[in-house]
């Protein structure tokens, strides 16, 4: 015979019920009260059951799922033993919620089913809410929306559970592409959570609104909302799923290594907090990250693991999404059989049935391309046709519409419809451009415009087939270096970014005197990541994309000079030339041959600049002459006769040829050579140069620890006038102030190019490095900038000839001309070259001609004139 249950005083029970209802709003206080009750203040009865319930609710809110589960089970056992069926049912409803948080969907369903028959009437709408949330987790989004809408009708006045229902319905809307409805529900849930004093839940809603922005293609807004959520109290250690979402956004911004690190951190935290059921989503996100990083083998492994986990959790919708990623990765790794394409087609259909429209479209596009390459034209037509339907659907995000237009262009290419193909490419690029308008962060624009390059490639292939050089030039220009052509309408300055840059500069200076170099390097690496992250959060918009110029405008600006625009297609290097207004289209041979010779030439020049033994000098000279002559024969053949007449050259390189010191080629020696990222960039520089005040300010800056730097700028200032900044005056704030709006800026300082993080390329100043990020704050960059430092003329080159680095940042901020080196140049020769260059510039020569004369006089070839070199 069991002992009679202890009965608590009514006032104590009422107080405990109030604590239970407020536990999610003040979880730490509630946990302390529960511990007080369990420590002896509560007898072994109803009050003890309520104490366990309070502790369970507080623990789950604090992200301690295992602890919450333990308290709920102990409370349930006590309630069942004491015969408190109502309290037992309420605890089982809470257990259903806890198991849902842990990701154990089966256990959550079981507890909900056991609780529902015994729940009082006031708790049944809450059970309906949990049921709707479970449908959402299983990917049954239609059922989820119906259940949660029904629950909301009966939860009026119950702010806590109304907010939960709105949150769940918002997520169901998100997963089914109803983005406007998702934003509305999540914003309403955020307001209710805030009014109820549940700040962490409100912050979670703000984070989920970031997910909506991410799905809508608004990456800057997504990252800002993620950041705001953390600032508002979202604890990512207690809610590691938030790290996964942030990682996916970072991957979309091109920061795949950082994204992978964040996702691995999330996986570790999920395991530590007893939420292994949520590991499947993390593995799937890692698979997507591996796909973006062009690592299909890792993507297959991670997505296959996620698929097994989802199936074990009875979540068929998520398993379908994982299957789509598996097949996309397999197709990219070379699976090109009819079986593979057909299996991918079935996976895409299943994926779409569960509401994963974007994943289905991406898989159909990949499968359609694979089918085209394999000669499976009928299958390709069906796959691309389904994908192309996206372009006409309402409410589709711009990047998905652009994907639909790309599929339409590929279909037109297969069927031979040139006009249809070009129309599709134009429409797709318009959607991509619309997405890029809101991206003030330069690095984000560089990585977000990959689809523009793919659309451009399809159009260029079509233009090549008909052999029309004007059409080829128009389309290479349409997608080339497009991030540079969208200047921020206002400087994307941000106090947090500026503060992070100041801390980073200080850490670099401290590292020069540290006794613990490893710790100093770790600190610098951490601060660099902070800078990079803050740079992605800057707000602002960019100006509209300027239409490609017509041949008449280009020819008028060229005057007597000639233009050579290089591009690659299918491993072959091509060029469009303009000589005396006449266009030519030329095949120049293997792209790899030119790039290999360019790399070899740069290596030999760098070794020579560092000094070689006298007996080895003839060998280096011979190697340089041989590589230069071979490059000239391949690259300059279409314009050699014109260059032989002494004409200037405007060259638009591609790939690694952006780093080529062109004046080392025999036909370019002593000639005015301008190297520009694109024809549009060159013409834009020409317009800015004409508007500039030729009598504007000049500034001469010398950095520390560089032989001849101060001598160089003092001599230049003495000859040309202007402001001189050396020693302690050459500090970042003073230098940036002097640069803003100047006509000519000359910086003689140690330079460091960062291929891994090009916007952290820098020049050394007295108070530490001046980074490319710092230049982003200039309202108007100097018209002409001379970087008298080694290697800072180089840029990181990504898909679509997107350039990043110091020179690219200056051009984006409005500089017309940058003179910089792409190979090391000895300090003593640099001084003489620079003195002669400015003499010629003051004599009225345009920058490219002045540089040509200066380098020829002093036997130097390492500097190039980037952007606009003058008529």
Protein Blocks (a to p, Z undefined) as FASTA:
>chain_A
ZZddddddfklmmmmmmmmmmmmmmmmlmmmmmmmmmnomaccdfklmmmmmmmmmmmmm
nopaklmmmmmmmmmmmmmmnopaklmmmmmmmmmmmmmmnopaklmmmmmmmmmmmpcf
klmmmmmmmmmmmmmmnopamlmmmmmmmmmmmmgoilmlmmmmmmmmmmmmmmnopaml
mmmmmmmmmmmmmmnopaklmmmmmmmmmmmmmmnopamlmmmmmmmmmmnopafklmmm
lmmmmmmmmmmnopamlmmmmmmmmmmmmmmnopamlmmmmmmmmmmmmmmnopaklmmm
mmmmmmmmmmmnopaklmmmmmmmmmmmmmmnopacfklmmmmmmmmmmmmmnopamlmm
mmmmmmmmmmmmnopamlmmmmmmmmmmmmmpghiafklmmmmmmmmmmmmmmnopaklm
mmmmmmmmmmmmmmmmmmmblklmmmmmmmmmmmmmmmmmmmmmnopaklmmmmmmmmgo
klmmmccfbdcddfklmmmmmmmmmmmmmmmmccblmlmmmmmmmmmmmmmmmmmmpgcd
dddddddddfklmmmmnmmaccdddddeehiacddddeehiacdddebjfklmmmmmmmm
mmmmmmmmnopafklmmmmmmmmmmmmmmmmmmmmmmmmmmmmnopacddddehjllmpc
fklpmklgopacdddfbfklmmmmmmmmmmpcfkbccdddddehiehklmmmmmmmmmng
paddehjllcfklmmmmmnopabdcddddddddfklmmlgccddfkoccdfklmmmpmbd
cfbdcddbehklpccddehiiacdjklmmmmnopabdcddfbdcdfklmmmmmmmmmmmm
mnopafklmmmmmmmmnopakbccehjebZZ
